Amino acid sequence: MARYDAAKAKLGTLQKEKDQRLVQADAIGRFMFELSERSDAITEFDERLWLAVVEKAAAYHDGRLVFTFQNGTAVEG
């Protein structure tokens, strides 16, 4: 019974990881599509490209800015 429970828990963990990777692959696919739609170099702000890449941006009272990308990576500036 213990082996079954351990295997079931591992299966749940692996399924969650798979789902997260599928979400990341979808986000990368959307980003690549947005880039492929452009025929010229990026020289100015592009809202569609921004929305394809950035999930959220947060501004804090101490002046910090934190950008969270679609893949979950956060960058502080």
N, C-alpha and C positions, 0 to 999 in steps of 0.2 A: 504494500500500500504506500509506503514511504517513497519508493522508487517512482511509482505512478504520480504521486503528488509533485515530486521534484521535476519529473519530465513535463507535467502539465504546466507548472510554473515557468519552466524554461521555454516551452512553446509560447506561452503568453508574452514573455519578454521578447522573444524573437519576432513574433507577429507585430508587436508595437514598434520594434526597430524597422521592420519592413515597411510598415505604414508611414513612418517618419521619412524614410528614404524615398518612398513614392511621392510624398509631398514635396521634398526637396527637388526631385527629378522634374516634377511638374513646374516648379518655380524656375528652375534653370531653363526648361523648355520655353516657358513664356518669355524669359529674358532673351534667349537666343532668337526667338521669333521677332521680338521688337528690334533687335539689332539687325536682323536680316532684312527688315522692312526699310531700313535707312539706306539710301544710296550715296550719301555724302558723309563727311566727317562730322562729328558732334562738336558744334561751335557755340551752342547756346543751350540753355535749360530746356529739357524736353520732359513734359509732365508724364507722358505715357511711359517713357523709359524709367523715370523716377519711381512711378507706381509699380513697375514690374520688378524693381530691384529692392526698394526700401519698404519694409513693413510698417515701421513707425519711427518717429523722431521725438525725443523728449528734451526739453529745456528746463534746467534746474535753477533755483534761486541763486546758487553760487556761481553761475555763469557756465556751468558744464553743459555740453550738448552730447546726447547719446543717440546714435543712429543704429537701429536694429534692422538687419537685412532679412529678406524672405527666407534665407536658410538658417536664421536664428543667430547668426554672428552679430555681435554688438561692438561698435567702435565709438570710443569716447574722444571728444575733441574739445 
